[in-house]
Amino acid sequence: MESSNYFRIRLSTIRPDKVTSFDIFIYVDNKYILYLRAGDKLSDGKIEKLHSRDTGDSFFVRVEDKQSYRDWVREEMNSASIDPFSKAKILRESSVALMEDLFENPDVNTALDESRPIITDFIDLMENAPEAMGFMISLSGHDFYTYNHSLDVSIYSLGLGKALGYSPKDLEELGVGALFHDIGKRNVSLDILCKKGGLSDAEWEQMKMHPQYGLVILNGHPNISDAIKAACFEHHESWAGNGYPQQLVGDEIHPFARIVAITDTYDAMTTQRSYNVPMKPLDAVAMMKEKLAGRYDPDMLKAMYSVLFKIKAA
């Protein structure tokens, strides 16, 4: 069967004491083999053993069961019997799986529409269990795949938007804009995206085109707000005016793009990648404030501290 008929899930989103409403498949020897039938459940011992081996590449659900999987996750979010840390973990891990599927989708409109319920789930969790947001962010930073990075930038942006007093409607737009801030990287060569270490001048010029590529992609689809486009097109602009592609200055930069500029850099600094040692959260923000201060909106950078202190408390 075609791989496009399946999407990956992390087994850590499946609790052992609850029957599933969807079949789970395992990918072995280039075949999808039924592993757990809908209506069955995994035993505690088995799931623990499998969690330790699950790299995110092995377990799948059929695309036609995507809504059942989403409903399952939402049910877990509303369960009184699950602690906030477990909820945060289930929501982030399930979202990474769904994000990968979105990023592979050539239809940006469908991807944007399908991303909104993910963002709404995060906003709901922030409202209902504020301490879970700290846990959520503490789970970030393990790897830098585009969809993990985009999801984490979105989570940080929601935290920062909340600290800045954004309404739920604005938070939803911000969350979607942050998710798709790097959509233009679809049009950058994989050799450049995956290169370990520094880029040559020519490669760097190619990489710097991704905001323009992103704007072209988003402009090709209706129902995408200017705010979402701005998060994509302007997130490498600099408060001091020496960013790219337009050299906008200060308040000329859309607020969403100013937020994503901070959260994008923060995630890059605190994430384990092949060529860097991750910084501690407060060290990263201190460096942004002291050595990179001209790049960011100072009030937003100050608000980022309050988000991180909340996380520390969690």
ChimeraX commands (.cxc) that place a marker at each C-alpha (Angstrom):
marker #1 position 0.00,0.00,0.00 radius 0.5
marker #1 position 1.13,3.57,-0.70 radius 0.5
marker #1 position 2.89,5.51,2.06 radius 0.5
marker #1 position 0.60,8.47,1.22 radius 0.5
marker #1 position -2.26,6.40,2.70 radius 0.5
marker #1 position -0.61,6.51,6.16 radius 0.5
marker #1 position 0.81,9.06,8.56 radius 0.5
marker #1 position 3.32,8.46,11.34 radius 0.5
marker #1 position 2.38,8.61,15.00 radius 0.5
marker #1 position 4.45,8.46,18.17 radius 0.5
marker #1 position 3.47,5.59,20.44 radius 0.5
marker #1 position 3.94,7.93,23.41 radius 0.5
marker #1 position 0.56,9.40,22.47 radius 0.5
marker #1 position -1.16,6.06,23.15 radius 0.5
marker #1 position -1.96,5.29,26.78 radius 0.5
marker #1 position -1.87,1.59,27.66 radius 0.5
marker #1 position -5.10,1.58,29.64 radius 0.5
marker #1 position -7.31,2.91,26.84 radius 0.5
marker #1 position -8.67,1.07,23.79 radius 0.5
marker #1 position -7.94,2.71,20.44 radius 0.5
marker #1 position -10.57,3.87,17.98 radius 0.5
marker #1 position -8.21,3.32,15.01 radius 0.5
marker #1 position -5.90,0.60,13.69 radius 0.5
marker #1 position -2.16,1.04,14.27 radius 0.5
marker #1 position 0.30,-0.33,11.72 radius 0.5
marker #1 position 4.01,-1.04,11.99 radius 0.5
marker #1 position 6.31,-0.54,9.01 radius 0.5
marker #1 position 8.57,-3.57,8.56 radius 0.5
marker #1 position 10.42,-4.78,5.44 radius 0.5
marker #1 position 8.76,-2.12,3.28 radius 0.5
marker #1 position 5.28,-3.27,4.32 radius 0.5
marker #1 position 2.58,-1.82,6.58 radius 0.5
marker #1 position 1.52,-4.61,8.94 radius 0.5
marker #1 position -1.48,-4.35,11.26 radius 0.5
marker #1 position -0.06,-4.06,14.76 radius 0.5
marker #1 position -3.05,-3.11,16.93 radius 0.5
marker #1 position -6.67,-3.36,15.85 radius 0.5
marker #1 position -9.19,-0.61,16.69 radius 0.5
marker #1 position -10.93,-1.58,19.93 radius 0.5
marker #1 position -7.79,-3.23,21.40 radius 0.5
marker #1 position -5.26,-1.80,23.83 radius 0.5
marker #1 position -1.58,-2.27,24.54 radius 0.5
marker #1 position -0.42,-3.70,27.85 radius 0.5
marker #1 position 1.62,-1.52,30.19 radius 0.5
marker #1 position 4.79,-3.57,29.88 radius 0.5
marker #1 position 4.63,-3.75,26.11 radius 0.5
marker #1 position 4.04,-0.04,25.59 radius 0.5
marker #1 position 6.96,0.88,27.90 radius 0.5
marker #1 position 9.27,-1.40,25.95 radius 0.5
marker #1 position 8.08,0.00,22.63 radius 0.5
marker #1 position 8.32,3.64,23.78 radius 0.5
marker #1 position 12.03,3.21,24.36 radius 0.5
marker #1 position 12.50,1.96,20.79 radius 0.5
marker #1 position 10.09,4.33,19.05 radius 0.5
marker #1 position 12.11,6.82,17.01 radius 0.5
marker #1 position 9.00,8.17,15.35 radius 0.5
marker #1 position 9.61,6.20,12.16 radius 0.5
marker #1 position 7.84,2.93,12.82 radius 0.5
marker #1 position 4.16,3.31,13.75 radius 0.5
marker #1 position 1.42,4.51,11.44 radius 0.5
marker #1 position -2.31,5.20,11.22 radius 0.5
marker #1 position -4.34,5.26,8.01 radius 0.5
marker #1 position -5.05,8.74,6.62 radius 0.5
marker #1 position -8.80,8.04,6.66 radius 0.5
marker #1 position -8.51,7.55,10.45 radius 0.5
marker #1 position -6.83,10.93,10.99 radius 0.5
marker #1 position -9.98,12.48,12.47 radius 0.5
marker #1 position -10.39,9.52,14.84 radius 0.5
marker #1 position -6.78,10.01,15.97 radius 0.5
marker #1 position -7.39,13.74,16.48 radius 0.5
marker #1 position -10.59,13.04,18.43 radius 0.5
marker #1 position -8.65,10.56,20.56 radius 0.5
marker #1 position -6.04,13.23,21.39 radius 0.5
marker #1 position -8.75,15.80,22.17 radius 0.5
marker #1 position -10.44,13.31,24.52 radius 0.5
marker #1 position -7.12,12.85,26.31 radius 0.5
marker #1 position -6.79,16.65,26.66 radius 0.5
marker #1 position -10.21,16.77,28.36 radius 0.5
marker #1 position -9.59,13.80,30.64 radius 0.5
marker #1 position -9.54,14.58,34.36 radius 0.5
marker #1 position -7.47,11.47,35.01 radius 0.5
marker #1 position -4.36,12.68,33.13 radius 0.5
marker #1 position -1.89,15.10,34.73 radius 0.5
marker #1 position -0.86,18.31,32.88 radius 0.5
marker #1 position 2.61,16.99,32.04 radius 0.5
marker #1 position 1.17,13.89,30.33 radius 0.5
marker #1 position -1.35,16.07,28.46 radius 0.5
marker #1 position 1.46,18.34,27.27 radius 0.5
marker #1 position 3.46,15.36,26.09 radius 0.5
marker #1 position 0.54,13.72,24.27 radius 0.5
marker #1 position -0.44,16.98,22.57 radius 0.5
marker #1 position 3.09,17.85,21.43 radius 0.5
marker #1 position 3.93,14.34,20.22 radius 0.5
marker #1 position 0.64,13.95,18.35 radius 0.5
marker #1 position 1.08,17.39,16.80 radius 0.5
marker #1 position 4.58,16.57,15.56 radius 0.5
marker #1 position 3.10,13.54,13.77 radius 0.5
marker #1 position 0.30,15.58,12.22 radius 0.5
marker #1 position 2.71,18.41,11.32 radius 0.5
marker #1 position 4.92,16.08,9.33 radius 0.5
marker #1 position 1.89,15.07,7.31 radius 0.5
marker #1 position 0.96,18.74,6.78 radius 0.5
marker #1 position 4.44,19.68,5.63 radius 0.5
marker #1 position 4.41,16.92,3.05 radius 0.5
marker #1 position 1.06,18.16,1.70 radius 0.5
marker #1 position 1.48,20.08,-1.57 radius 0.5
marker #1 position -1.91,21.77,-1.03 radius 0.5
marker #1 position -1.10,24.68,1.28 radius 0.5
marker #1 position -4.76,25.60,1.78 radius 0.5
marker #1 position -5.57,22.13,3.11 radius 0.5
marker #1 position -2.44,22.22,5.29 radius 0.5
marker #1 position -3.43,25.62,6.72 radius 0.5
marker #1 position -7.00,24.50,7.39 radius 0.5
marker #1 position -5.80,21.31,9.06 radius 0.5
marker #1 position -3.30,23.21,11.20 radius 0.5
marker #1 position -5.97,25.33,12.88 radius 0.5
marker #1 position -7.35,22.56,15.13 radius 0.5
marker #1 position -3.76,21.85,16.27 radius 0.5
marker #1 position -3.29,25.51,17.25 radius 0.5
marker #1 position -6.71,25.61,18.94 radius 0.5
marker #1 position -5.73,22.57,21.05 radius 0.5
marker #1 position -2.61,24.39,22.25 radius 0.5
marker #1 position -4.56,27.55,23.06 radius 0.5
marker #1 position -7.13,25.47,25.00 radius 0.5
marker #1 position -4.36,23.73,26.95 radius 0.5
marker #1 position -2.80,27.13,27.77 radius 0.5
marker #1 position -6.17,28.31,29.09 radius 0.5
marker #1 position -7.13,25.17,31.01 radius 0.5
marker #1 position -3.74,24.12,32.37 radius 0.5
marker #1 position -1.29,27.07,32.22 radius 0.5
marker #1 position 1.39,24.98,33.96 radius 0.5
marker #1 position 1.24,22.49,31.07 radius 0.5
marker #1 position 2.64,25.12,28.69 radius 0.5
marker #1 position 5.88,25.12,30.66 radius 0.5
marker #1 position 6.07,21.34,30.41 radius 0.5
marker #1 position 5.28,21.57,26.70 radius 0.5
marker #1 position 8.18,23.88,26.00 radius 0.5
marker #1 position 10.54,21.84,28.18 radius 0.5
marker #1 position 9.85,18.90,25.82 radius 0.5
marker #1 position 11.17,20.91,22.87 radius 0.5
marker #1 position 14.71,21.10,21.65 radius 0.5
marker #1 position 15.50,17.45,20.95 radius 0.5
marker #1 position 15.85,17.69,17.19 radius 0.5
marker #1 position 15.62,20.23,14.42 radius 0.5
marker #1 position 13.52,18.67,11.68 radius 0.5
marker #1 position 11.63,21.46,9.91 radius 0.5
marker #1 position 8.27,20.38,11.32 radius 0.5
marker #1 position 9.58,20.01,14.88 radius 0.5
marker #1 position 11.21,23.43,14.63 radius 0.5
marker #1 position 8.06,25.00,13.16 radius 0.5
marker #1 position 5.88,23.44,15.85 radius 0.5
marker #1 position 8.18,24.61,18.64 radius 0.5
marker #1 position 8.38,28.13,17.20 radius 0.5
marker #1 position 4.57,28.11,17.14 radius 0.5
marker #1 position 4.36,26.96,20.78 radius 0.5
marker #1 position 6.84,29.64,21.91 radius 0.5
marker #1 position 4.99,32.26,19.84 radius 0.5
marker #1 position 1.68,31.35,21.50 radius 0.5
marker #1 position 3.34,31.69,24.92 radius 0.5
marker #1 position 4.77,35.09,23.97 radius 0.5
marker #1 position 1.51,36.24,22.35 radius 0.5
marker #1 position -0.35,35.26,25.54 radius 0.5
marker #1 position 2.16,37.22,27.67 radius 0.5
marker #1 position 1.57,40.23,25.39 radius 0.5
marker #1 position -2.20,39.97,25.97 radius 0.5
marker #1 position -3.33,38.72,22.55 radius 0.5
marker #1 position -6.95,37.60,22.16 radius 0.5
marker #1 position -7.70,33.90,21.37 radius 0.5
marker #1 position -8.53,34.86,17.75 radius 0.5
marker #1 position -5.21,36.70,17.32 radius 0.5
marker #1 position -3.39,33.83,19.02 radius 0.5
marker #1 position -4.86,31.41,16.49 radius 0.5
marker #1 position -3.62,33.54,13.56 radius 0.5
marker #1 position -0.22,33.96,15.25 radius 0.5
marker #1 position 0.06,30.21,15.88 radius 0.5
marker #1 position -0.72,29.38,12.25 radius 0.5
marker #1 position 1.65,32.10,10.98 radius 0.5
marker #1 position 4.45,30.75,13.17 radius 0.5
marker #1 position 3.78,27.17,12.00 radius 0.5
marker #1 position 4.22,28.22,8.38 radius 0.5
marker #1 position 6.97,30.82,8.83 radius 0.5
marker #1 position 9.48,28.60,7.01 radius 0.5
marker #1 position 7.13,27.27,4.30 radius 0.5
marker #1 position 9.43,28.85,1.68 radius 0.5
marker #1 position 12.16,26.36,2.60 radius 0.5
marker #1 position 10.23,23.89,0.42 radius 0.5
marker #1 position 11.89,25.66,-2.51 radius 0.5
marker #1 position 15.45,25.65,-1.08 radius 0.5
marker #1 position 17.73,22.77,-2.06 radius 0.5
marker #1 position 17.78,19.93,0.47 radius 0.5
marker #1 position 21.59,19.90,0.27 radius 0.5
marker #1 position 21.60,23.43,1.66 radius 0.5
marker #1 position 18.91,22.77,4.28 radius 0.5
marker #1 position 20.66,19.64,5.57 radius 0.5
marker #1 position 24.25,20.87,5.30 radius 0.5
marker #1 position 26.24,20.38,8.50 radius 0.5
marker #1 position 28.21,23.51,9.33 radius 0.5
marker #1 position 28.46,26.87,7.58 radius 0.5
marker #1 position 27.05,27.75,4.17 radius 0.5
marker #1 position 29.04,29.25,1.29 radius 0.5
marker #1 position 28.09,32.77,0.14 radius 0.5
marker #1 position 26.12,31.37,-2.80 radius 0.5
marker #1 position 24.30,28.87,-0.54 radius 0.5
marker #1 position 23.54,31.61,1.98 radius 0.5
marker #1 position 22.03,33.80,-0.77 radius 0.5
marker #1 position 19.82,30.86,-1.74 radius 0.5
marker #1 position 18.79,30.28,1.90 radius 0.5
marker #1 position 17.95,33.98,2.30 radius 0.5
marker #1 position 15.37,33.63,-0.46 radius 0.5
marker #1 position 13.05,31.49,1.67 radius 0.5
marker #1 position 10.87,34.40,2.92 radius 0.5
marker #1 position 10.19,35.43,-0.71 radius 0.5
marker #1 position 9.52,31.82,-1.71 radius 0.5
marker #1 position 7.14,31.53,1.24 radius 0.5
marker #1 position 5.25,34.65,0.27 radius 0.5
marker #1 position 4.83,33.37,-3.31 radius 0.5
marker #1 position 3.49,30.04,-1.97 radius 0.5
marker #1 position 1.04,31.76,0.42 radius 0.5
marker #1 position -0.05,34.32,-2.20 radius 0.5
marker #1 position -1.07,31.43,-4.43 radius 0.5
marker #1 position -3.82,30.44,-2.02 radius 0.5
marker #1 position -6.96,32.29,-0.93 radius 0.5
marker #1 position -8.12,32.53,2.71 radius 0.5
marker #1 position -4.65,33.34,4.06 radius 0.5
marker #1 position -4.53,36.55,6.10 radius 0.5
marker #1 position -1.95,39.29,5.61 radius 0.5
marker #1 position -0.80,38.65,9.19 radius 0.5
marker #1 position 0.10,35.01,8.37 radius 0.5
marker #1 position 1.90,36.19,5.21 radius 0.5
marker #1 position 3.80,38.79,7.24 radius 0.5
marker #1 position 4.97,36.19,9.78 radius 0.5
marker #1 position 6.48,34.30,6.85 radius 0.5
marker #1 position 7.82,37.22,4.77 radius 0.5
marker #1 position 9.16,39.46,7.55 radius 0.5
marker #1 position 10.51,37.12,10.24 radius 0.5
marker #1 position 14.14,37.82,9.23 radius 0.5
marker #1 position 13.70,41.58,9.33 radius 0.5
marker #1 position 15.64,43.32,12.10 radius 0.5
marker #1 position 14.39,45.95,14.56 radius 0.5
marker #1 position 17.44,48.08,13.66 radius 0.5
marker #1 position 16.67,47.86,9.93 radius 0.5
marker #1 position 19.50,45.61,8.77 radius 0.5
marker #1 position 17.47,42.44,8.21 radius 0.5
marker #1 position 16.14,40.93,4.99 radius 0.5
marker #1 position 14.47,40.92,2.49 radius 0.5
marker #1 position 13.15,44.52,2.82 radius 0.5
marker #1 position 15.32,46.17,5.51 radius 0.5
marker #1 position 12.20,47.23,7.44 radius 0.5
marker #1 position 12.79,49.20,10.65 radius 0.5
marker #1 position 11.11,48.88,14.07 radius 0.5
marker #1 position 7.33,49.23,13.96 radius 0.5
marker #1 position 7.31,48.80,10.17 radius 0.5
marker #1 position 7.72,45.07,10.90 radius 0.5
marker #1 position 4.41,43.28,11.55 radius 0.5
marker #1 position 4.01,42.30,15.25 radius 0.5
marker #1 position 3.63,38.60,14.31 radius 0.5
marker #1 position 6.93,38.72,12.42 radius 0.5
marker #1 position 8.60,40.45,15.41 radius 0.5
marker #1 position 7.39,37.61,17.65 radius 0.5
marker #1 position 8.54,34.90,15.24 radius 0.5
marker #1 position 11.95,36.61,14.87 radius 0.5
marker #1 position 12.46,36.10,18.62 radius 0.5
marker #1 position 11.02,32.60,18.92 radius 0.5
marker #1 position 12.75,31.35,15.76 radius 0.5
marker #1 position 16.18,32.49,17.03 radius 0.5
marker #1 position 15.45,31.21,20.53 radius 0.5
marker #1 position 14.56,27.74,19.22 radius 0.5
marker #1 position 17.68,27.63,17.02 radius 0.5
marker #1 position 19.89,28.54,19.99 radius 0.5
marker #1 position 18.35,26.06,22.43 radius 0.5
marker #1 position 17.96,23.08,20.09 radius 0.5
marker #1 position 20.38,20.19,19.69 radius 0.5
marker #1 position 21.65,20.11,16.13 radius 0.5
marker #1 position 24.56,18.32,14.54 radius 0.5
marker #1 position 26.78,21.40,14.62 radius 0.5
marker #1 position 25.91,23.22,17.82 radius 0.5
marker #1 position 25.66,22.67,21.55 radius 0.5
marker #1 position 22.27,23.91,22.77 radius 0.5
marker #1 position 22.22,26.89,25.12 radius 0.5
marker #1 position 20.18,27.04,28.33 radius 0.5
marker #1 position 16.90,28.97,27.87 radius 0.5
marker #1 position 17.77,32.01,29.99 radius 0.5
marker #1 position 21.32,32.15,28.56 radius 0.5
marker #1 position 19.85,32.25,25.05 radius 0.5
marker #1 position 17.52,35.16,25.86 radius 0.5
marker #1 position 20.33,36.97,27.72 radius 0.5
marker #1 position 22.53,36.67,24.63 radius 0.5
marker #1 position 19.70,37.93,22.42 radius 0.5
marker #1 position 19.23,40.89,24.77 radius 0.5
marker #1 position 22.91,41.76,25.17 radius 0.5
marker #1 position 24.67,40.80,21.93 radius 0.5
marker #1 position 21.85,40.71,19.40 radius 0.5
marker #1 position 19.66,43.42,20.91 radius 0.5
marker #1 position 19.34,45.50,17.73 radius 0.5
marker #1 position 17.49,42.69,15.98 radius 0.5
marker #1 position 14.41,42.43,18.20 radius 0.5
marker #1 position 11.53,44.46,19.54 radius 0.5
marker #1 position 12.82,45.29,23.07 radius 0.5
marker #1 position 9.37,45.09,24.72 radius 0.5
marker #1 position 8.71,41.69,23.20 radius 0.5
marker #1 position 12.15,40.45,24.26 radius 0.5
marker #1 position 11.35,41.56,27.81 radius 0.5
marker #1 position 8.05,39.66,27.65 radius 0.5
marker #1 position 9.97,36.54,26.56 radius 0.5
marker #1 position 11.66,36.55,29.97 radius 0.5
marker #1 position 8.28,36.31,31.69 radius 0.5
marker #1 position 7.37,33.32,29.48 radius 0.5
marker #1 position 10.62,31.56,30.41 radius 0.5
marker #1 position 10.27,32.24,34.13 radius 0.5
marker #1 position 6.84,30.64,33.97 radius 0.5
marker #1 position 8.46,27.63,32.33 radius 0.5
marker #1 position 11.13,27.48,35.04 radius 0.5
marker #1 position 8.41,27.48,37.67 radius 0.5
marker #1 position 6.71,24.59,35.89 radius 0.5
marker link #1:1,2 radius 0.2
marker link #1:2,3 radius 0.2
marker link #1:3,4 radius 0.2
marker link #1:4,5 radius 0.2
marker link #1:5,6 radius 0.2
marker link #1:6,7 radius 0.2
marker link #1:7,8 radius 0.2
marker link #1:8,9 radius 0.2
marker link #1:9,10 radius 0.2
marker link #1:10,11 radius 0.2
marker link #1:11,12 radius 0.2
marker link #1:12,13 radius 0.2
marker link #1:13,14 radius 0.2
marker link #1:14,15 radius 0.2
marker link #1:15,16 radius 0.2
marker link #1:16,17 radius 0.2
marker link #1:17,18 radius 0.2
marker link #1:18,19 radius 0.2
marker link #1:19,20 radius 0.2
marker link #1:20,21 radius 0.2
marker link #1:21,22 radius 0.2
marker link #1:22,23 radius 0.2
marker link #1:23,24 radius 0.2
marker link #1:24,25 radius 0.2
marker link #1:25,26 radius 0.2
marker link #1:26,27 radius 0.2
marker link #1:27,28 radius 0.2
marker link #1:28,29 radius 0.2
marker link #1:29,30 radius 0.2
marker link #1:30,31 radius 0.2
marker link #1:31,32 radius 0.2
marker link #1:32,33 radius 0.2
marker link #1:33,34 radius 0.2
marker link #1:34,35 radius 0.2
marker link #1:35,36 radius 0.2
marker link #1:36,37 radius 0.2
marker link #1:37,38 radius 0.2
marker link #1:38,39 radius 0.2
marker link #1:39,40 radius 0.2
marker link #1:40,41 radius 0.2
marker link #1:41,42 radius 0.2
marker link #1:42,43 radius 0.2
marker link #1:43,44 radius 0.2
marker link #1:44,45 radius 0.2
marker link #1:45,46 radius 0.2
marker link #1:46,47 radius 0.2
marker link #1:47,48 radius 0.2
marker link #1:48,49 radius 0.2
marker link #1:49,50 radius 0.2
marker link #1:50,51 radius 0.2
marker link #1:51,52 radius 0.2
marker link #1:52,53 radius 0.2
marker link #1:53,54 radius 0.2
marker link #1:54,55 radius 0.2
marker link #1:55,56 radius 0.2
marker link #1:56,57 radius 0.2
marker link #1:57,58 radius 0.2
marker link #1:58,59 radius 0.2
marker link #1:59,60 radius 0.2
marker link #1:60,61 radius 0.2
marker link #1:61,62 radius 0.2
marker link #1:62,63 radius 0.2
marker link #1:63,64 radius 0.2
marker link #1:64,65 radius 0.2
marker link #1:65,66 radius 0.2
marker link #1:66,67 radius 0.2
marker link #1:67,68 radius 0.2
marker link #1:68,69 radius 0.2
marker link #1:69,70 radius 0.2
marker link #1:70,71 radius 0.2
marker link #1:71,72 radius 0.2
marker link #1:72,73 radius 0.2
marker link #1:73,74 radius 0.2
marker link #1:74,75 radius 0.2
marker link #1:75,76 radius 0.2
marker link #1:76,77 radius 0.2
marker link #1:77,78 radius 0.2
marker link #1:78,79 radius 0.2
marker link #1:79,80 radius 0.2
marker link #1:80,81 radius 0.2
marker link #1:81,82 radius 0.2
marker link #1:82,83 radius 0.2
marker link #1:83,84 radius 0.2
marker link #1:84,85 radius 0.2
marker link #1:85,86 radius 0.2
marker link #1:86,87 radius 0.2
marker link #1:87,88 radius 0.2
marker link #1:88,89 radius 0.2
marker link #1:89,90 radius 0.2
marker link #1:90,91 radius 0.2
marker link #1:91,92 radius 0.2
marker link #1:92,93 radius 0.2
marker link #1:93,94 radius 0.2
marker link #1:94,95 radius 0.2
marker link #1:95,96 radius 0.2
marker link #1:96,97 radius 0.2
marker link #1:97,98 radius 0.2
marker link #1:98,99 radius 0.2
marker link #1:99,100 radius 0.2
marker link #1:100,101 radius 0.2
marker link #1:101,102 radius 0.2
marker link #1:102,103 radius 0.2
marker link #1:103,104 radius 0.2
marker link #1:104,105 radius 0.2
marker link #1:105,106 radius 0.2
marker link #1:106,107 radius 0.2
marker link #1:107,108 radius 0.2
marker link #1:108,109 radius 0.2
marker link #1:109,110 radius 0.2
marker link #1:110,111 radius 0.2
marker link #1:111,112 radius 0.2
marker link #1:112,113 radius 0.2
marker link #1:113,114 radius 0.2
marker link #1:114,115 radius 0.2
marker link #1:115,116 radius 0.2
marker link #1:116,117 radius 0.2
marker link #1:117,118 radius 0.2
marker link #1:118,119 radius 0.2
marker link #1:119,120 radius 0.2
marker link #1:120,121 radius 0.2
marker link #1:121,122 radius 0.2
marker link #1:122,123 radius 0.2
marker link #1:123,124 radius 0.2
marker link #1:124,125 radius 0.2
marker link #1:125,126 radius 0.2
marker link #1:126,127 radius 0.2
marker link #1:127,128 radius 0.2
marker link #1:128,129 radius 0.2
marker link #1:129,130 radius 0.2
marker link #1:130,131 radius 0.2
marker link #1:131,132 radius 0.2
marker link #1:132,133 radius 0.2
marker link #1:133,134 radius 0.2
marker link #1:134,135 radius 0.2
marker link #1:135,136 radius 0.2
marker link #1:136,137 radius 0.2
marker link #1:137,138 radius 0.2
marker link #1:138,139 radius 0.2
marker link #1:139,140 radius 0.2
marker link #1:140,141 radius 0.2
marker link #1:141,142 radius 0.2
marker link #1:142,143 radius 0.2
marker link #1:143,144 radius 0.2
marker link #1:144,145 radius 0.2
marker link #1:145,146 radius 0.2
marker link #1:146,147 radius 0.2
marker link #1:147,148 radius 0.2
marker link #1:148,149 radius 0.2
marker link #1:149,150 radius 0.2
marker link #1:150,151 radius 0.2
marker link #1:151,152 radius 0.2
marker link #1:152,153 radius 0.2
marker link #1:153,154 radius 0.2
marker link #1:154,155 radius 0.2
marker link #1:155,156 radius 0.2
marker link #1:156,157 radius 0.2
marker link #1:157,158 radius 0.2
marker link #1:158,159 radius 0.2
marker link #1:159,160 radius 0.2
marker link #1:160,161 radius 0.2
marker link #1:161,162 radius 0.2
marker link #1:162,163 radius 0.2
marker link #1:163,164 radius 0.2
marker link #1:164,165 radius 0.2
marker link #1:165,166 radius 0.2
marker link #1:166,167 radius 0.2
marker link #1:167,168 radius 0.2
marker link #1:168,169 radius 0.2
marker link #1:169,170 radius 0.2
marker link #1:170,171 radius 0.2
marker link #1:171,172 radius 0.2
marker link #1:172,173 radius 0.2
marker link #1:173,174 radius 0.2
marker link #1:174,175 radius 0.2
marker link #1:175,176 radius 0.2
marker link #1:176,177 radius 0.2
marker link #1:177,178 radius 0.2
marker link #1:178,179 radius 0.2
marker link #1:179,180 radius 0.2
marker link #1:180,181 radius 0.2
marker link #1:181,182 radius 0.2
marker link #1:182,183 radius 0.2
marker link #1:183,184 radius 0.2
marker link #1:184,185 radius 0.2
marker link #1:185,186 radius 0.2
marker link #1:186,187 radius 0.2
marker link #1:187,188 radius 0.2
marker link #1:188,189 radius 0.2
marker link #1:189,190 radius 0.2
marker link #1:190,191 radius 0.2
marker link #1:191,192 radius 0.2
marker link #1:192,193 radius 0.2
marker link #1:193,194 radius 0.2
marker link #1:194,195 radius 0.2
marker link #1:195,196 radius 0.2
marker link #1:196,197 radius 0.2
marker link #1:197,198 radius 0.2
marker link #1:198,199 radius 0.2
marker link #1:199,200 radius 0.2
marker link #1:200,201 radius 0.2
marker link #1:201,202 radius 0.2
marker link #1:202,203 radius 0.2
marker link #1:203,204 radius 0.2
marker link #1:204,205 radius 0.2
marker link #1:205,206 radius 0.2
marker link #1:206,207 radius 0.2
marker link #1:207,208 radius 0.2
marker link #1:208,209 radius 0.2
marker link #1:209,210 radius 0.2
marker link #1:210,211 radius 0.2
marker link #1:211,212 radius 0.2
marker link #1:212,213 radius 0.2
marker link #1:213,214 radius 0.2
marker link #1:214,215 radius 0.2
marker link #1:215,216 radius 0.2
marker link #1:216,217 radius 0.2
marker link #1:217,218 radius 0.2
marker link #1:218,219 radius 0.2
marker link #1:219,220 radius 0.2
marker link #1:220,221 radius 0.2
marker link #1:221,222 radius 0.2
marker link #1:222,223 radius 0.2
marker link #1:223,224 radius 0.2
marker link #1:224,225 radius 0.2
marker link #1:225,226 radius 0.2
marker link #1:226,227 radius 0.2
marker link #1:227,228 radius 0.2
marker link #1:228,229 radius 0.2
marker link #1:229,230 radius 0.2
marker link #1:230,231 radius 0.2
marker link #1:231,232 radius 0.2
marker link #1:232,233 radius 0.2
marker link #1:233,234 radius 0.2
marker link #1:234,235 radius 0.2
marker link #1:235,236 radius 0.2
marker link #1:236,237 radius 0.2
marker link #1:237,238 radius 0.2
marker link #1:238,239 radius 0.2
marker link #1:239,240 radius 0.2
marker link #1:240,241 radius 0.2
marker link #1:241,242 radius 0.2
marker link #1:242,243 radius 0.2
marker link #1:243,244 radius 0.2
marker link #1:244,245 radius 0.2
marker link #1:245,246 radius 0.2
marker link #1:246,247 radius 0.2
marker link #1:247,248 radius 0.2
marker link #1:248,249 radius 0.2
marker link #1:249,250 radius 0.2
marker link #1:250,251 radius 0.2
marker link #1:251,252 radius 0.2
marker link #1:252,253 radius 0.2
marker link #1:253,254 radius 0.2
marker link #1:254,255 radius 0.2
marker link #1:255,256 radius 0.2
marker link #1:256,257 radius 0.2
marker link #1:257,258 radius 0.2
marker link #1:258,259 radius 0.2
marker link #1:259,260 radius 0.2
marker link #1:260,261 radius 0.2
marker link #1:261,262 radius 0.2
marker link #1:262,263 radius 0.2
marker link #1:263,264 radius 0.2
marker link #1:264,265 radius 0.2
marker link #1:265,266 radius 0.2
marker link #1:266,267 radius 0.2
marker link #1:267,268 radius 0.2
marker link #1:268,269 radius 0.2
marker link #1:269,270 radius 0.2
marker link #1:270,271 radius 0.2
marker link #1:271,272 radius 0.2
marker link #1:272,273 radius 0.2
marker link #1:273,274 radius 0.2
marker link #1:274,275 radius 0.2
marker link #1:275,276 radius 0.2
marker link #1:276,277 radius 0.2
marker link #1:277,278 radius 0.2
marker link #1:278,279 radius 0.2
marker link #1:279,280 radius 0.2
marker link #1:280,281 radius 0.2
marker link #1:281,282 radius 0.2
marker link #1:282,283 radius 0.2
marker link #1:283,284 radius 0.2
marker link #1:284,285 radius 0.2
marker link #1:285,286 radius 0.2
marker link #1:286,287 radius 0.2
marker link #1:287,288 radius 0.2
marker link #1:288,289 radius 0.2
marker link #1:289,290 radius 0.2
marker link #1:290,291 radius 0.2
marker link #1:291,292 radius 0.2
marker link #1:292,293 radius 0.2
marker link #1:293,294 radius 0.2
marker link #1:294,295 radius 0.2
marker link #1:295,296 radius 0.2
marker link #1:296,297 radius 0.2
marker link #1:297,298 radius 0.2
marker link #1:298,299 radius 0.2
marker link #1:299,300 radius 0.2
marker link #1:300,301 radius 0.2
marker link #1:301,302 radius 0.2
marker link #1:302,303 radius 0.2
marker link #1:303,304 radius 0.2
marker link #1:304,305 radius 0.2
marker link #1:305,306 radius 0.2
marker link #1:306,307 radius 0.2
marker link #1:307,308 radius 0.2
marker link #1:308,309 radius 0.2
marker link #1:309,310 radius 0.2
marker link #1:310,311 radius 0.2
marker link #1:311,312 radius 0.2
marker link #1:312,313 radius 0.2
marker link #1:313,314 radius 0.2
view
